[in-house]
Amino acid sequence: MVLRLLKIPKSTYFDWVHYVETNLQREDTILKALLRDIWQNNYKAYGAPRLRLALADLNLYHGINRIRRLMKEAGIYSVMSRRFNKPTTTVYYSQRPNLIRHLQAVNA
């Protein structure tokens, strides 16, 4: 009766009642908690590459894309940013003399 009033199919209701979490989803929830702990214990400075290495130290090997996805779902992000280095020009020969510096300016 309630399902008819809400216009929800019976199959949707029974799918919801008999829902079983998959092993991958269960593993993802455990990994999210572990990633959050590692992230908070390291001053929120770790991004996906460092978190991946920290998990590898615990003998948990996962791909970088999976870790990035879990970080996004858990709202984990690194508060560090890369330092900006001004690009420089490297010259591998001695500087040549400025030959036009002493020429007289031509007034036209």
Contact map, one row per residue, 1 for C-alpha under 8 A:
111110000000000000000000000000000000000000000000000000000000000000000000000000000000000000000000000000000000
111111000000000000000000000000000000000000000000000000000000000000000000000000000000000000000000000000000000
111111111100000000000000000000000000000000000000000000000000000000000000000000000000000000000000000000000000
111111111000000000000000000000000000000000000000000000000000000000000000000000000000000000000000000000000000
111111110000000000000000000000000000000000000000000000000000000000000000000000000000000000000000000000000000
011111110000000000000000000000000000000000000000000000000000000000000000000000000000000000000000000000000000
001111111000000000000000000000000000000000000000000000000000000000000000000000000000000000000000000000000000
001111111101100000000000000000000000000000000000000000000000000000000000000000000000000000000000000000000000
001100111111100000000000000000000000000000000000000000000000000000000000000000000000000000000000000000000000
001000011111110000000000000000000000000000000000000000000000000000000000000000000000000000000000000000000000
000000001111111000000000000000000000000000000000000000000000000000000000000000000000000000000000000000000000
000000011111111100000000000000000000000000000000000000000000000000000000000000000000000000000000000000000000
000000011111111110000000000000000000000000000000000000000000000000000000000000000000000000000000000000000000
000000000111111111000000000000000000000000000000000000000000000000000000000000000000000000000000000000000000
000000000011111111100000000000000000000000000000000000000000000000000000000000000000000000000000000000000000
000000000001111111100000000000000000000000000000000000000000000000000000000000000000000000000000000000000000
000000000000111111100000000000000000000000000000000000000000000000000000000000000000000000000000000000000000
000000000000011111110000000000000000000000000000000000000000000000000000000000000000000000000000000000000000
000000000000001111111000000000000000000000000000000000000000000000000000000000000000000000000000000000000000
000000000000000001111100000000000000000000000000000000000000000000000000000000000000000000000000000000000000
000000000000000000111110110000000000000000000000000000000000000000000000000000000000000000000000000000000000
000000000000000000011111110000000000000000000000000000000000000000000000000000000000000000000000000000000000
000000000000000000001111111000000000000000000000000000000000000000000000000000000000000000000000000000000000
000000000000000000000111111100000000000000000000000000000000000000000000000000000000000000000000000000000000
000000000000000000001111111110000000000000000000000000000000000000000000000000000000000000000000000000000000
000000000000000000001111111111000000000000000000000000000000000000000000000000000000000000000000000000000000
000000000000000000000011111111100000000000000000000000000000000000000000000000000000000000000000000000000000
000000000000000000000001111111110000000000000000000000000000000000000100000000000000000000000000000000000000
000000000000000000000000111111111000000000000000000000000000000000000000000000000000000000000000000000000000
000000000000000000000000011111111100000000000000000000000000000000000000000000000000000000000000000000000000
000000000000000000000000001111111110000000000000000000000000000000000100000000000000000000000000000000000000
000000000000000000000000000111111111000000000000000000000000000000000110010000000000000000000000000000000000
000000000000000000000000000011111111100000000000000000000000000000000000000000000000000000000000000000000000
000000000000000000000000000001111111110000000000000000000000000000000000000000000000000000000000000000000000
000000000000000000000000000000111111111000000000001000000000000000000010000000000000000000000000000000000000
000000000000000000000000000000011111111100000000000000000000000000000000010100000000000000000000000000000000
000000000000000000000000000000001111111110000000000000000000000000000000000000000000000000000000000000000000
000000000000000000000000000000000111111111000000001001000000000000000000000000000000000000000000000000000000
000000000000000000000000000000000011111111111100001000000000000000000000000100000000000000000000000000000000
000000000000000000000000000000000001111111110000000000000000000000000000000000000000000000000000000000000000
000000000000000000000000000000000000111111110000000000000000000000000000000000000000000000000000000000000000
000000000000000000000000000000000000011111111100000000000000000000000000000000000000000000000000000000000000
000000000000000000000000000000000000001111111100000000000000000000000000000000000000000000000000000000000000
000000000000000000000000000000000000001111111100000000000000000000000000000011100000000000000000000000000000
000000000000000000000000000000000000001001111110000000000000000000000000000011110000000000000000000000000000
000000000000000000000000000000000000001001111111111000000000000000000000000011110000000000000000000000000000
000000000000000000000000000000000000000000001111111000000000000000000000000011000000000000000000000000000000
000000000000000000000000000000000000000000000111111100000000000100110010000000000000000000000000000000000000
000000000000000000000000000000000000000000000111111110000000000100000000000000000000000000000000000000000000
000000000000000000000000000000000000000000000111111111000000000000000000000000000000000000000000000000000000
000000000000000000000000000000000010011000000111111111100000000000100000000000000000000000000000000000000000
000000000000000000000000000000000000000000000001111111110000111100100000000000000000000000000000000000000000
000000000000000000000000000000000000000000000000111111111000000000000000000000000000000000000000000000000000
000000000000000000000000000000000000010000000000011111111100000000000000000000000000000000000000000000000000
000000000000000000000000000000000000000000000000001111111111110000000000000000000000000000000000000000000000
000000000000000000000000000000000000000000000000000111111111110000000000000000000000000000000000000000000000
000000000000000000000000000000000000000000000000000011111111000000000000000000000000000000000000000000000000
000000000000000000000000000000000000000000000000000001111111000000000000000000000000000000000000000000000000
000000000000000000000000000000000000000000000000000000111111100000000000000000000000000000000000000000000000
000000000000000000000000000000000000000000000000000000111111110000000000000000000000000000000000000000000000
000000000000000000000000000000000000000000000000000100110011111000000000000000000000000000000000000000000000
000000000000000000000000000000000000000000000000000100110001111101100000000000000000000000000000000000000000
000000000000000000000000000000000000000000000000000100000000111111100000000000000000000000000000000000000000
000000000000000000000000000000000000000000000001100100000000011111110000000000000000000000000000000000000000
000000000000000000000000000000000000000000000000000000000000001111111000000000000000000000000000000000000000
000000000000000000000000000000000000000000000000000000000000011111111100000000000000000000000000000000000000
000000000000000000000000000000000000000000000001001100000000011111111110000000000000000000000000000000000000
000000000000000000000000000000000000000000000001000000000000000111111111000000000000000000000000000000000000
000000000000000000000000000000000000000000000000000000000000000011111111100000000000000000000000000000000000
000000000000000000000000000100110000000000000000000000000000000001111111110000000000000000000000000000000000
000000000000000000000000000000010010000000000001000000000000000000111111111110000000000000000000000000000000
000000000000000000000000000000000000000000000000000000000000000000011111111110000000000000000000000000000000
000000000000000000000000000000000000000000000000000000000000000000001111111100000000000000000000000000000000
000000000000000000000000000000010001000000000000000000000000000000000111111100000000000000000000000000000000
000000000000000000000000000000000000000000000000000000000000000000000011111110000000000000000000000000000000
000000000000000000000000000000000001001000000000000000000000000000000011111111000000000000000000000000000000
000000000000000000000000000000000000000000011110000000000000000000000011001111100000000000000000000000000000
000000000000000000000000000000000000000000011110000000000000000000000000000111111000000000000000000000000000
000000000000000000000000000000000000000000011100000000000000000000000000000011111000000000000000000000000000
000000000000000000000000000000000000000000001100000000000000000000000000000001111100000000000000000000000000
000000000000000000000000000000000000000000000000000000000000000000000000000001111110000000000000000000000000
000000000000000000000000000000000000000000000000000000000000000000000000000000011111000000000000000000000000
000000000000000000000000000000000000000000000000000000000000000000000000000000001111100000000000000000000000
000000000000000000000000000000000000000000000000000000000000000000000000000000000111110000000000000000000000
000000000000000000000000000000000000000000000000000000000000000000000000000000000011111000000000000000000000
000000000000000000000000000000000000000000000000000000000000000000000000000000000001111100000000000000000000
000000000000000000000000000000000000000000000000000000000000000000000000000000000000111110000000000000000000
000000000000000000000000000000000000000000000000000000000000000000000000000000000000011111000000000000000000
000000000000000000000000000000000000000000000000000000000000000000000000000000000000001111100000000000000000
000000000000000000000000000000000000000000000000000000000000000000000000000000000000000111110000000000000000
000000000000000000000000000000000000000000000000000000000000000000000000000000000000000011111100000000000000
000000000000000000000000000000000000000000000000000000000000000000000000000000000000000001111100000000000000
000000000000000000000000000000000000000000000000000000000000000000000000000000000000000000111110000000000000
000000000000000000000000000000000000000000000000000000000000000000000000000000000000000000111111000000000000
000000000000000000000000000000000000000000000000000000000000000000000000000000000000000000001111100000000000
000000000000000000000000000000000000000000000000000000000000000000000000000000000000000000000111110000000000
000000000000000000000000000000000000000000000000000000000000000000000000000000000000000000000011111000000000
000000000000000000000000000000000000000000000000000000000000000000000000000000000000000000000001111110000000
000000000000000000000000000000000000000000000000000000000000000000000000000000000000000000000000111111100000
000000000000000000000000000000000000000000000000000000000000000000000000000000000000000000000000011111100000
000000000000000000000000000000000000000000000000000000000000000000000000000000000000000000000000011111100000
000000000000000000000000000000000000000000000000000000000000000000000000000000000000000000000000001111110000
000000000000000000000000000000000000000000000000000000000000000000000000000000000000000000000000001111111000
000000000000000000000000000000000000000000000000000000000000000000000000000000000000000000000000000001111100
000000000000000000000000000000000000000000000000000000000000000000000000000000000000000000000000000000111110
000000000000000000000000000000000000000000000000000000000000000000000000000000000000000000000000000000011111
000000000000000000000000000000000000000000000000000000000000000000000000000000000000000000000000000000001111
000000000000000000000000000000000000000000000000000000000000000000000000000000000000000000000000000000000111
